Amino acid sequence: MNSKKNYIFHVFILSLLFSIAATLRFSDNHEKLPADCDEFGYLNLAKAFSNNNTFNDHSPRPYLKNLVTELKKNNIPELEYRWMIMPYAYHFSEKTNYKIINQYPPGTSFLISWIPIEYRKKSFPFLVIFFSFLIPFLFFKNAYPSTNKNNILIPLSFIIILFSISTPFLSELARINSLAFTFCLFITAGLIAFKKPHISLLLIFLSANFRLVNLLMLIPFVAIIFPEVIKKIKKQEFKELRNFLLKCFSYSIIGITPYFIYAYLLLGNPFVPTYPSHDIASHGLFEVMDNVKFYLNLNQPWFVVHLVSLLVLAIQLRYRLLSIFQFIIILLFPLLNYSFFIFHKIQMDYYPFASGMILIGICIYTFRNAKLFSYSKHLYLLPFALAITMCVDGINRYINKEHLNYNDANDYYSELCDFDIVWGESLCGTAEYLCNNNGFKFKYATRRARVTAMNFLKENNLSQVILVNDISLPFKEIEETLTNNNIMFELKKSENLGLLLILK
C-alpha cells in the first residue's frame, strides 16, 4: 500500500473509531421518541422524505379548512389560533392553501432519512463525527498535498475529542439539530479559506441547506476573493480571472440549488424562507441591549469558543503564521455574525456557532507547518491512542446505563395513538410522529379559540385528549376551560403520560 492510500486508510479507521466512541457515549440521549420542537421537526420531516410525501401535507388535517371557516364564523382572527392547530416546528397560513409547513430547511432531515427509522436518532452522533473528521482531512490533503499529514490529524483529533466532552459541542451531539452536520463544512471552509476560497464558497452554500442564515458567512469569503481578482486584473490574466469567477459562481449555484428546489416544490417560490415570519424578525435599535448582554457573555459557551480561537489566532499573528490582512478578514466572521444576531428578535445560545466553527478551522490551518507535529513520523499513532481511549470510555458509559430499544420507546407513548387529536405542548409532535394523528397546542391560543376548535372536532367525531402534565398552565385553568363551556370530559391517570382529560 503506497503512502497516499496508507494515510487515507488510517484516516478512515480513525473516523470510524471516533464515530463509534461518540455513538456509545451519547446512546442514551437518542433512545426516546422525539418531543419539543427541533427533534420532532427534523425527524418528522425525515419521515416524510422516506415516505415520499415531503411536498404533500405529511401531517394531514382534512378538516382544517372547515375548522378555519368555523373559527372565522365566530369572529376569531387568525392570530388567536394559528399556533394552536399544529405541533411545534410547523406553521400555518392561509397563503399556503391550508398546508401545514415544516419550518426547517431540508439538509438534516434529508441526510438522516436514508437511515432506517429505528436507527435515525442513534446514528446521528456517528454521522456527525465521521463527517467532521473525514471531510476536513480530505479537503486539507487536496489543498496542501505536500504538508505533513500529522499537522492536521493531531489537531483535528483533539477537536473531535472536544466535541464529545466539552460544551457547547456535546449538547449538539446529544440531540438532533441543524448545527452538527455543518461542523465539517465550516471547519473545512476555514481550513482552506486562504488557499481555495471558491471551494469554501461551495461549502458555505451547502451549509445553507441546513440553516439559511449561514449564508451570512459568505461576506468575509468575498473579501478573501477580491484581492485575488484585483491581482489577476493587474496582471491582465483575464482568461484565468474568467475561469476563477466561473468556478466561484458555479460552486455557489451547486451548493444552494437543493434548497431552491425544496422551497419551490414546497412553497412555489425558491426564494421564500421556510421559517415563519416571527423567526426572521429583527429588533429595533433601542431593543438590542438585552441581546448584547445575552450573547457577549462569558457564560455563553459559543462566545468563549470565539474568544479562545481568536486568542490562538492572535498568537499565530504574533509569530507571523498569519498576515495582518488575513487576521482582519478573520475578525469579519464573528463581527458580522454577532452583529446580525444582536439585532435578531429571537435569542438562542447557539445562533452564533457558524463563525466559531470557521475560526476553529482557521486555527487548524495555522498549524499546517508546525514542527511540533512533524517531529516524529510515529506521531500519527497519537490520534489512534486518543480514539481508542474514547472508545473505551464510550463502552464503559454504555454498559453502565439502562437502554431503551425502539419498540420499548414506542410502547411508552402508545396511549397517544388511542386518539385522533392530542392537546398538549411537547408531546403533540411525539403523537404525530408515532401515531400519525394530529397534535394541537393548548396554550398557544385564546380560550374562545380552544373551545370553538374542541366543539368542532367533537361534532366531526374526532376523539380528543388533553395531556395535563404536558401543558404549562395550572390544572384549574385547563379544567375551567372545559366546565365553563359545557365540554364533558373524563379524568384518567396514565402511568406514562400523567393526568389525562378525555373529551366525551
N, C-alpha and C positions, 0 to 999 in steps of 0.2 A: 504494500500500500504506500503510495507516494505521500510526501509531506502535506500537500494540499488536501487530499482525501482523508488523511490521518487526522488533521485538525477538525475538519467538518464532522467526522465520525465522533471525535472527542466532544465537540460542542453539542451534537445531537444527544449523546449519552448524558451529558451534564444537564441538558434541558429536561430530559426525562426524569432524572434523579430529583432535581429541584421541583419539578411539577408534581411528582408522586409525593414528595415531602409536604408540599403545600396542600394537596388533596387530603392527606391524612390529618394534617394539623387542623384544617377547617371543616372536616367532615360533618361534625355535629351542627354546624351553622347552616348546613344545606340539606337537612333531612326533613324539615317540616314543610307543609304546603305554604305557598306564598300568601302574605297578608299585606295590609297597608297599601302604599302607593307604588313605589318603584318596582319591587319584586313581582307583584301581581301584574303590573303594566307590561314589563318586559316578557315575563313568562306567558302571559295570555296572548300577547302578540306573536310569540314564538309558536304557540299552539295554533294560532290562525295560519301562520306560514306553513306549518306541517300539514294542516288540514285543507290547504289551498282555498281558504276563504278570507284571505287578508283584506281584499278590497270590497268584499261584501260586508254586511254588518255581522261581524263574528260574535257579537253579543246581541242576538236578535230580540227585538221587542215589537212584535207585530201589532200590539195595541197602542204603540207610542203616539201615533198621530191622533188617534181618538182621545187619548188621555190629555194631550196638549189642548185639544179642542175643548174638552170638558173644563180644564183649568182656566182657559180663556173665557169660557162662558160664565164662569164665576168671578170674572174680573180680577184674576190673579196674574200679574205680569211675569214675564219670563225669569227675571232675576230672583223671584221668590221660589222657583222650583228647578231651575236649570241644573243645579248641582245635586239635586235630590234623586233624580231618576237614573243614576248610574253609579258605579263604584269609583273609587279613586283611580287616577291615571286616564280617565276618559272624560270627554266633554261633548256637549251637545249644542247645536244651534239650528234654528230653522233654515239657515242658509245652506246647511249641508243636507237638505232634504230629509230631515229627521233621522240622520245616521249618527250613531254614537261613535266618536272618533278617539282612537288611542293617541295620546299626546306625544309619544316618543318617536324619534327617528328610528329607522329600521335596523341599524347596524347590530346592536347587541342581540336583538331577538332573532334576526336572520341567521347569525352565526350559531346560536345555541339550538335553533330549530332543526339542525342536522343531527342532533343528538337525540336518541330515544327519550321520550318524555320522562321516564322514571329515573334517568341519569342526568337530566339537564342541570339541575342545581348542583349536584355533586361534582360534575365535570368542570364547573366554572373556574375554580382555582387552578386546576390543571391547565386549562387552555390559556388562562391569563399568564401564568408563569412560563409556560412553554413558549408562547409568542414573545414574551418580554425578554427572554434570554436569546432565543434563536434569531429573531429578526434583526435586532441591533447588531449582532455579530456578523451576520451575512452582509448587511449593508456596509458595515465598517470595513470588512475584508475586501469588498469591491472598491471602496473609495480609497483605502490605504493598503494596497496589496503587499507592499514591502515592509510594513510595520510589524514588529514582533507581536504575535497574537496574544501573548500573555498580558500585553498592555491594555487589552480590553477584557479578556476573560477574567482577570483577577478583580478589577474594579466592578465589573458587571456582576460578578458573583456576590460581592459584598452588598450591592444594591438589591439584588434578589433576596438576600437574607433580610435586609431592612424591610422589604415588602411584607415579609412574613412575621416580623417581630415588633415592628415599630408603627406607631400612629404617624401620619394618617393613613398609611398604605394598607395596614392589615384590616382596617374596617371595610375597605373596598373589596378585599378578598373574602370577607365574611358575609357578603350579600350580593345579590345580582344587581348590577348597576351599569351605567354607560361610561364610567370613567376607566375602569380597569383594562378593558380591551384596547383603549387608546394609549396606555402607558408605553407599549412597544413603539407606537407610531411617533409619539412625542420625543421619547429618548433617542430614537433613530434620527428624527429630524434635527435634534440638537447635535448629535454626533457628527453629521455630515453637512451641517449648515454652511460652513465656510469652504467646503470642498465641492459639494454638489447641491447647491441651493434649489435647483429645479426639481430634484428628487424630494427635497424637503417640502416643496410646494405640493407635490403629489400626496405625500403623507398627511399634510395638514388638511387638504381637501378630503382625503379618505376619512379623517377623523370627524369631519362634519356629518358623516352618515351615522355617527353615534351621538354627537352633540353639535348643533348648528353654530352655537356661539364660539366653537373652536376656530371658526374662520377668522376671528379677531387676531389670531397669531400669525396671519399672513403678512400683516403690515411690516414687521421687522424683517421678514424674508425679502420683501420688495426692496427694503433699504440695503440688504446684502447684495441683491442682484444689480441694483442701479449702478454702482461703480464699475461692475463688470461690463455693463452696457456702454458706459462712457469710455472705458478703456478701448473697447473694440471700435467705437466710432472714431476715436482719435487715431487709431492705427489703420483706419479705413478697412477693417476686416468685416465688410458688410455681409459677405456670404456666411461667415461664422456667426455674426450677430443674428442674422435671419434664422439660422438653424437653432441657435440658443433660445431665441424668443419663441420659436415654433415649439421647441421642447417644453418650455415653461407653460405655454398656452395649452398644448395637447395634454400634458400631465394633469394640469388643473381641471380640464374638462373631464378627463377619465376619472379623476378622483371624486368629483361631485355628481357625476351622472347617475349613480344608483339612487341618490336622494331625489334628484329631479324626476326620475321615473316613478319612484314610490309616491311622491307628492302629487304628481299628475294623475296617477291611477286612483289615488285615494281622494283627492280634493279637486281634481280637474284643472289644477294650475301648478306647474313645477316650482314656482317661486313663492308659494304660500307656506309659512311655517305650520307644523302640525300642532304646535303649542297653543293653548287658549290665550286670549288677549292679556289676562292679568299676569301670566307668566313672563311676558316680554315687556311689561310696563316699566317705566322709569320714575325715579324720584325727582322732585323739583330741587332747585339749588339749595333751598333752606331746609331740606329734609335729609341731607346726606350725612350729617354728623354722627347719627346713630350707626350708619354703615361704616364710617371711618373707624369708630371705636370697635365695631364688631370685627372687621377684617384685619386692621392693623393692630394686632393684639398678640402678645407673646403666648397667650393661652390658646391661640389658633394654630394647630399643628402645620397647616399649609403655609402660614406666614413664617413659621420657624424654618420650614424647608427652604423657602426663598432666601431667608437671611443666611442660613448656613451655606447654601450654594453660592450666593454672592460673595460670601467671605472667602470660600475656596477660590473663586474666580479672581477676586481681588489679589490674593496671594500669587496666583498664576500670572496676573498682570505685572506684579512687582518683580517677578523673576523672568519677565519677557516671554512667557509662554503664550501670551495673548497680546495683541496690539491695542492701542488706545481706541482705534476705530472699532475693533471687534467688541471691546468692553462696552462702548457706548451703545452699539447695536443690542448687546445682551441686556442692557438696562431697559431697553424698549419693551421687552417681553413682559416683565412684571408691571412696568409703568402703565402700559395700555390695558393689561388685564385687570389690575386693581382699579384703575380709573373707571372702567366700564361698570364693574360690579358695585362700586361705591355709589353709583347713580342708579343702580338697578333696584327695583322696588322690593323684590323678594330676597331675603337673606338666607344663604346656605353656606355652611362652613367649607364645603368642598368646591364651591364655584371657581376659585382662582387656581385650581390644580394644574391647568394646562401649561402655564408659564413655568411653574415649578418643575414639571417633568422635562421640559425643554432645557432648563438650566442644568438639571442632572445629566442630561445627555451631553451638554457642552462641557460639564466638569469631566466626564469620562474622556471626551475628545482631548482635553488638555493634558491627559496622562499618556497620550499616544507615543511620546518619545521618552517617557520616564525610564531612567536607567534602573531604578529600583525593581521594576517588574521584568527586566531582561537580564538581571544579574546572573541568574542560573537557568539553564534550559529545563531543569526539573521543577521549576516553579509552577508549571502547568498542573502539577499534582495538587497544589493548594486548593483550587476550586473543587476538585474531586473530594478532598477531605472535608471541605465545608458542606458539600452536597450530601455526602454520606452521613455527616453529623446531623444535618437537618432531617434526613430520612429516619434515623434512629429516634430523634426527638418526636417526629410525627407518629411513628409506630407506638411509642410509649403513650402519647396523648390519646391515640385512637383506642388502644386496648384498655385504657383506664376510664373510658366514658361509656355510658349507655347509648345505644343507637336505635334509630327507627328505620325500618325498611319502608319502601314506597307504599306498600299496601297498608301497613300499620298507620302511616301518616294519613292516608286517605280515610281509613276507618275512624280515626279520631274525630273527623269533622263530617262523618257520613250522615248525621242527622240533618245537616243543611239541605240534603237532597230530597227531604220529605216535603219541601215547599216550593212553590213557584216564585215567590217573592221573599227575599231576605232583607229585612230592615236592620241596619247596623252602621258600622263605620269600617274598621279594619277588615272584618270578615266578610264584607259584601263581595270583595274581589275573590276571596277564598271560595265562596259559594259558587260564583260564576265559573271559576277555574275548574273546580271539582265536578260540579253538577250540571253545568250549562243552564242554570236557572238565572234569575235576574236579581242583582243587588241594588238596593235603594239606600241612600244615606239619610238617616232620620234627622240628624242635627242640622243638615245643610238646607233647611227650608223653613218657611214660616209655618205656624200651626195650621192655618187655613189651607195651605197647600198640601200638607201631610194628610189632613182629614179628607180633603177632596180626592186625593190620589187613592187613599185606602178604600174609600167608598166605591170609587170607580172600579178598582181592581176586584173588590168583593163582588160587585154586580156582574163582572165578567168571569166569575167563577175561578179566580186565581187565588190559591191558598197563600197566606201570608204569615210570617213570624217576625217578631221583634226581638232582637238579641240585646237584652237589657244591659248585660255586662260589657257589651262591645260599644256602648253609646256613652259619650262623656257628658251625660246630663243626669240629674237626680232621678231616681226611680219614680218619685212622686210626680214629677213633671211629665214623664212619659205616660204614667197611669192616668193622670188628669186629662191628657190629650184625648184618651180613649173614652173615659167615663163621661166627660162633659159633652161628648159629641155622640153618645149612644152607640159606640162601637163595641160590640160584645167581644170578649176575649177569655181565654183560659190560661191560667198560670201553670207553668211546668218547670221543674228543676232538672236541668240536664247535667250529668256528671262532667262532661267536657265543655259545654257551651255556657253553663251558668243558668241564670234565670231567663226563661222564655215566655213571651206573651204571644199566644197563638190566637190569631183573629178568627172568629167564627163566621 
